[in-house]
Each structure stands twice: as C-alpha cells, then as structure tokens.
C-alpha cells in the first residue's frame, strides 16, 4: 500500500541520535590528531630556534677570541656591539654564556621547553630539555 502525499508531509526528516554521535566521534578523532601534530611541530620549532640562536653567538665568540686570545670577558653586550647586532642582550634574553676561560666557553639558549648549547671552541651544538651550562 502506498502512502498518500498528506501522510508523507507529516513525517519529519532529520538525523538520528546514532548518526549525530558518529559525527561527533569523527570530529573528536580529527581534533585529537590535529592537536598532537601541532604539539609536535611546536616542539620541533622550539628546539630548532634554540639551536639557531646558539649558532648565531658562536661566530661572535670566535671573533672575540681572535681579537683577545681568550674567551674571558665575552659578554652578550660586548658580542652584540662589536661582532653581531642580531644577538639579543636585553634583560629578557634567554642566552647564557658561562664557563669562560682562556680556551673554552659554554653558550646556551632556551626556547619553549628546549635548551640548546655549545661548549667550545669545537663541540657541536646539542639540545635537550634541561639546562646544560
């Protein structure tokens, strides 16, 4: 038996509860994937930025050593004024120069949860989640 046109108009169209729940679950899974990816990208960007910042200071330290035959006395302000204007020597700077001697240094930068450091003059730039210098 066929339904009349009047009977079809009285039926309501819409989504069932199961369909709505499936959509909500799918959106939740997509959001979880996006957040995880973003955190990974953010973490990697912080680590790379910290390494890059250390890489900026190392040539200035080398130039300071060439001029003075020692690393003693190398400060961020001195390095910025004489060798590289890109070095941040403000109070908010996250650079740290320590363990200065006649033949070695330790320079470190902190970005996000990551630290990057180099102990010189010839060690590679390393990174980790705890302070080194």
C-alpha positions as a LaTeX table, in Angstrom:
\begin{tabular}{lrrr}
\hline
Residue & $x$ (\AA) & $y$ (\AA) & $z$ (\AA) \\
\hline
Unk1 & 0.00 & 0.00 & 0.00 \\
Unk2 & 1.32 & 3.40 & $-0.94$ \\
Unk3 & 1.36 & 6.39 & 1.39 \\
Unk4 & $-0.57$ & 9.40 & 0.34 \\
Unk5 & 1.05 & 12.79 & $-0.12$ \\
Unk6 & $-0.59$ & 14.07 & 3.05 \\
Unk7 & 0.92 & 11.26 & 5.13 \\
Unk8 & 4.45 & 11.92 & 3.76 \\
Unk9 & 4.28 & 15.58 & 4.70 \\
Unk10 & 3.55 & 14.75 & 8.33 \\
Unk11 & 6.72 & 12.64 & 8.69 \\
Unk12 & 9.70 & 14.63 & 9.99 \\
Unk13 & 13.11 & 14.33 & 8.35 \\
Unk14 & 16.32 & 14.64 & 10.37 \\
Unk15 & 19.35 & 12.89 & 11.77 \\
Unk16 & 19.10 & 10.04 & 14.19 \\
Unk17 & 20.91 & 10.08 & 17.50 \\
Unk18 & 23.35 & 7.41 & 16.24 \\
Unk19 & 24.25 & 9.50 & 13.19 \\
Unk20 & 24.92 & 12.55 & 15.35 \\
Unk21 & 27.10 & 10.53 & 17.75 \\
Unk22 & 29.14 & 9.12 & 14.85 \\
Unk23 & 29.77 & 12.64 & 13.54 \\
Unk24 & 30.83 & 13.86 & 17.00 \\
Unk25 & 33.23 & 10.92 & 17.40 \\
Unk26 & 34.78 & 11.54 & 13.97 \\
Unk27 & 35.26 & 15.25 & 14.76 \\
Unk28 & 36.83 & 14.32 & 18.11 \\
Unk29 & 39.31 & 11.97 & 16.44 \\
Unk30 & 40.27 & 14.63 & 13.89 \\
Unk31 & 40.81 & 17.21 & 16.64 \\
Unk32 & 42.98 & 14.77 & 18.61 \\
Unk33 & 45.16 & 14.15 & 15.54 \\
Unk34 & 45.45 & 17.88 & 14.81 \\
Unk35 & 46.44 & 18.78 & 18.39 \\
Unk36 & 49.06 & 16.03 & 18.52 \\
Unk37 & 50.55 & 17.18 & 15.21 \\
Unk38 & 50.59 & 20.81 & 16.33 \\
Unk39 & 52.37 & 19.98 & 19.57 \\
Unk40 & 54.98 & 18.01 & 17.65 \\
Unk41 & 55.55 & 20.89 & 15.22 \\
Unk42 & 55.71 & 23.42 & 18.05 \\
Unk43 & 58.21 & 21.30 & 19.98 \\
Unk44 & 60.42 & 20.82 & 16.94 \\
Unk45 & 60.27 & 24.55 & 16.16 \\
Unk46 & 61.39 & 25.46 & 19.70 \\
Unk47 & 64.33 & 23.06 & 19.53 \\
Unk48 & 65.38 & 24.36 & 16.12 \\
Unk49 & 65.08 & 28.00 & 17.21 \\
Unk50 & 67.23 & 27.39 & 20.29 \\
Unk51 & 69.93 & 25.73 & 18.15 \\
Unk52 & 69.78 & 28.57 & 15.64 \\
Unk53 & 70.19 & 31.14 & 18.39 \\
Unk54 & 73.30 & 29.37 & 19.69 \\
Unk55 & 74.61 & 29.15 & 16.13 \\
Unk56 & 74.31 & 32.96 & 15.97 \\
Unk57 & 76.53 & 33.53 & 19.02 \\
Unk58 & 79.33 & 31.05 & 18.25 \\
Unk59 & 80.93 & 33.09 & 15.40 \\
Unk60 & 80.90 & 36.20 & 17.60 \\
Unk61 & 82.67 & 34.24 & 20.35 \\
Unk62 & 85.22 & 33.03 & 17.80 \\
Unk63 & 85.81 & 36.62 & 16.63 \\
Unk64 & 86.17 & 37.74 & 20.26 \\
Unk65 & 88.78 & 35.03 & 20.83 \\
Unk66 & 90.65 & 36.05 & 17.67 \\
Unk67 & 90.86 & 39.64 & 18.91 \\
Unk68 & 91.64 & 38.87 & 22.58 \\
Unk69 & 93.25 & 35.38 & 22.66 \\
Unk70 & 90.83 & 34.45 & 25.44 \\
Unk71 & 87.11 & 33.98 & 25.99 \\
Unk72 & 87.27 & 35.66 & 29.41 \\
Unk73 & 85.31 & 38.91 & 29.31 \\
Unk74 & 82.99 & 37.90 & 26.50 \\
Unk75 & 79.54 & 39.19 & 27.41 \\
Unk76 & 76.39 & 39.34 & 25.33 \\
Unk77 & 76.62 & 43.12 & 25.21 \\
Unk78 & 80.24 & 43.03 & 24.00 \\
Unk79 & 79.47 & 40.39 & 21.40 \\
Unk80 & 76.45 & 42.33 & 20.16 \\
Unk81 & 78.18 & 45.72 & 19.99 \\
Unk82 & 81.40 & 44.55 & 18.34 \\
Unk83 & 80.51 & 41.48 & 16.30 \\
Unk84 & 76.82 & 40.77 & 15.66 \\
Unk85 & 73.85 & 43.09 & 16.11 \\
Unk86 & 71.47 & 40.09 & 15.87 \\
Unk87 & 72.44 & 38.89 & 19.36 \\
Unk88 & 69.80 & 39.75 & 21.96 \\
Unk89 & 71.48 & 41.22 & 25.03 \\
Unk90 & 68.31 & 42.56 & 26.67 \\
Unk91 & 67.17 & 41.64 & 30.16 \\
Unk92 & 64.65 & 39.23 & 28.61 \\
Unk93 & 67.36 & 37.41 & 26.67 \\
Unk94 & 67.43 & 33.66 & 27.07 \\
Unk95 & 71.12 & 33.41 & 26.25 \\
Unk96 & 73.64 & 32.33 & 28.84 \\
Unk97 & 77.40 & 32.44 & 28.43 \\
Unk98 & 79.36 & 30.71 & 31.18 \\
Unk99 & 82.48 & 28.71 & 31.96 \\
Unk100 & 84.62 & 31.28 & 30.16 \\
Unk101 & 88.33 & 30.51 & 30.23 \\
Unk102 & 91.38 & 31.18 & 28.10 \\
Unk103 & 90.50 & 28.29 & 25.82 \\
Unk104 & 86.81 & 27.35 & 26.22 \\
Unk105 & 83.26 & 28.58 & 26.77 \\
Unk106 & 79.71 & 27.34 & 27.15 \\
Unk107 & 76.88 & 29.20 & 25.43 \\
Unk108 & 73.25 & 28.23 & 25.88 \\
Unk109 & 69.83 & 29.39 & 24.71 \\
Unk110 & 66.36 & 28.49 & 25.98 \\
Unk111 & 63.22 & 28.47 & 23.80 \\
Unk112 & 59.98 & 26.89 & 25.00 \\
Unk113 & 60.85 & 23.65 & 26.77 \\
Unk114 & 64.15 & 23.23 & 24.92 \\
Unk115 & 67.72 & 24.21 & 25.68 \\
Unk116 & 70.49 & 24.25 & 23.10 \\
Unk117 & 74.16 & 24.66 & 23.98 \\
Unk118 & 77.66 & 24.53 & 22.60 \\
Unk119 & 80.83 & 24.08 & 24.57 \\
Unk120 & 83.61 & 25.49 & 22.52 \\
Unk121 & 85.51 & 26.05 & 20.62 \\
Unk122 & 84.84 & 22.94 & 18.55 \\
Unk123 & 81.98 & 20.95 & 20.08 \\
Unk124 & 78.74 & 20.53 & 18.11 \\
Unk125 & 75.52 & 22.20 & 19.17 \\
Unk126 & 73.46 & 19.87 & 21.35 \\
Unk127 & 69.91 & 20.21 & 22.66 \\
Unk128 & 67.78 & 18.84 & 25.46 \\
Unk129 & 65.03 & 19.67 & 27.90 \\
Unk130 & 67.31 & 20.61 & 30.78 \\
Unk131 & 69.92 & 23.30 & 31.29 \\
Unk132 & 73.50 & 22.38 & 30.44 \\
Unk133 & 75.74 & 25.36 & 31.08 \\
\hline
\end{tabular}
